[in-house]
């Protein structure tokens, strides 16, 4: 292959890589918009907005297919190495997580439609707004960390998940109190619990992407506390070796 052919192939590879990154950014932006719109539909009891979320999920599905196709083509034809290889493999996982975010937005929109049909007067607690705001920020930061291979930001996203979990637990206790005080609130309260659970899952998916960002940047797996277990095992081996030398 001539130097000119090599140069052309190199440019083509990086053009395809740039397209893959752009599609992931578009997926993330669209998923975030759907979550925002679904929560807004819930808070304002707006049927049209809820319907728009349900219809808009198809766009996220199509973007996932495009990302997967681009990634497979890059793997098959370009044989990438090192960080590029990690990025492309992780991009497939990230696109799957973003598609699931869209699904959770649809679930929230469907809960909004059921609450509208129930004509419930129960007011969603501030925890839902706070959860939605935090989950969306996590999603945005996680994708940013992944695209820029920013391990520090990826770790911050993972830490932020604890706040969303705490809000979910708090909302559960609040709604349980409502249900015990007035049986008429049971059905709407259960719908709000479903919304809370879906927002928690959005935060979990953002955490997955944050973990992928750490893997991309540092080559380290932090899923399932693997990094901490690996360090503990290394420390135990070092202590055992030191004890053997002292004996």
N, C-alpha and C positions, 0 to 999 in steps of 0.2 A: 504494500500500500504506500503510495507517495505521500510526502509531507502535506501536500495540499488536501489529499483525501482525509488524512488523519485530522487536520485542522477543521475540515468541514464536519466530520463525524463528531468531533469534540463540541463544536458550536451547536450542532443538532441535538446532542445529548443534553446540553445545558438549557437549550430552548425548551425541550420537553420537560425538563426538571422544573423550570420556571412556570410552565403551564400547569404542572401538577400542583405546585405550591399555590398558584392563583385559584385553582379550582377548590382547594381545601379552604382557602380564605373565604371564597364565595359560599361554600357549604356552611362554614361556621357562622358567617354573618346572617345567612338565611335562617339557620336554626335558632340563633339568638333572637331574631325578629319574631319568629313563630312563638317562642316562649313568652316574650314580652306581650305579644298580641293576645295570646291565650289567657295570660294573667289579667290583662286589661279587660278582656271579655268577661272574665269571672267577676272582677271588682265592679264593673259597670252594668253587669247583666245585659251585655250587648250580643244578641243572637247573630247579627251580621258578621261581627268580628270573629266569633267562634266558628262560623261557617267558613270564613276566609282562611283560618288556620288549618282546618281539615282539608280544604282544597289545596292549600299551599304545600302540604307535606309531599305531594307528588314531585315537586321541583327538587326537594332534598334527595328523594329517592333516585332521581335521574342523575343528579350530581355524584351520588355515591357510585353508580354504575360507570360514569365517565372516569372518576378517579381510579377505580379498580382497573379499568381497561388501560389507562395511561401507565399505571404502575406495572402491570403485567407486561406491557409492551417494552417498557424500559428494562425490566429484568430479563426478558427473553432476548432482546436484540442488542442491548448495550453492555451487558455483563458488568454492572457497576461494582465498585470495591469500597471497602471501609465505610466512612460516614454516609456516603451516597447510598450504599446498599442498605444500611440501617434506616436511613430516611425513607426510602421507597417501601421497604417492608412495613415500617411503622405507619406510613401514610395509609396503607390498606386498613390497618386496625383503627386508625383515627377516623377515617371516613365511615367505618361501621359505627363507631361511637357517636358521631355527629348525626347519622341517620336515625339512631335510637333516640337522640335528643329530640328530633322532629316528631318521633312517635309519642314521646312523653308530652310534647306540646299539644298534640292531638288529644291525648287522654285528658289533659286539663281543659281543653275546649269542650270536650264531650261532657265533662263534669259541669262546666258552666251552662251548657244547654239543659242538662237535667235540673240544675238549680233554678233556671228560669222557668221550667215547666212546673216545678214544685211551688213556685210563687212564695218562696221562703223569705222571711224577713230577717233571718239570721245574717249578721254582718261578718264577713271574713275578718279574722283578727289581723293586727299589724304584722304578726309573725310571717304571714304568707307574703306580704309585700317585701319584708326584709329578706326572707328566703329567696324570693324571685330575684331580687337585686343582687344578692351575694352569689347565687348560682350563675347568673348571667355574667357577672364579673369574672368568676372563676373560669367560665367557658372561654371568654375573650382572652384572658391572661394565659390560659393553657395553650390555646392555638398560637398565640404570639410567641410563647416560650418554645413551642415545637418548631415553628417556622424559623425562628432565630437561633435554635439550638441553645437556649438559655436554661441551663440546669438549675441555677439559683431561683429563677422565677417559677420553674416547674415545681420545685420543692415548696415554694410559698403557696402555690395552688393546692398542693396536697394537704398542707397544714390548715388551709382555710376550710376544708371539708368538715372539720370538727365543729365549727360555728353553725353550719347548716344542720348538722345532726342534732345539735343542742336545741336549735329552734324547732325542729321537727318534734322532739320529745316534749318541749314546752307546749306546742300547739296541741299535741295529743292530750295532755293533762287538762288544758283549757276546755277543749271540746268535750272531753269526758265529763267534766263538771256540768257543762250545758245539758248534755244528754240525761244526766242523772236528775237534774233539776226540772226538766221539762221534756217529756217523751216526744212532743211534737217536733223537737229539734233533732231527733235521731237521724232521720234520712239526710237532711241538709248537712248535718255535722259529719256524717260518714263521707259525703261527697267532698267536704273540705279536707278530711283526712286523706282521701285519695289524691287530692291536689297536692297536699303537703308531701305525700310519699313520692309523687312524680317529680316534684322539685328536688327532693333529696336525691333521687336517682339521676337527675341532670347534674347535680353537684358531683355525684360518684363518677359519672362519665367524664366530667371535666378533670377529675382526679386521675382517671386512667390516662388521659391525654398528657397531663402534667408528668406522670410517671414515664410516658414515652419520650417526653422532652428531655428528661434526665438521662434516659438510656441513650438517646441520640447524642447528647452533649458530652456525656462522661463515659459511655459504654458500661454503665452500672445498672443492674436491675434493682429497683426498690419496691416492686410489687410484692404484696403479701409479707412485708417487712423482711424480705430476703436479704437486703443489705445489712440490717442489724443482726440477723442470725449469722450471716457470713462473718461479720466482725467478731461476734461472740465466739464462734468456732475457732477463728484464728487466734483469739486471745487465750482460749482454753488450751490450744495446741502449744502456744508459746510458753504458757505457765507450766504445762506438763514437761516440756523440753528443759526448762530451767530447773525444775524439781529433779529431773533425772540427772542433770549435770551436777547438782549440789549433793546428790546422794553418794 
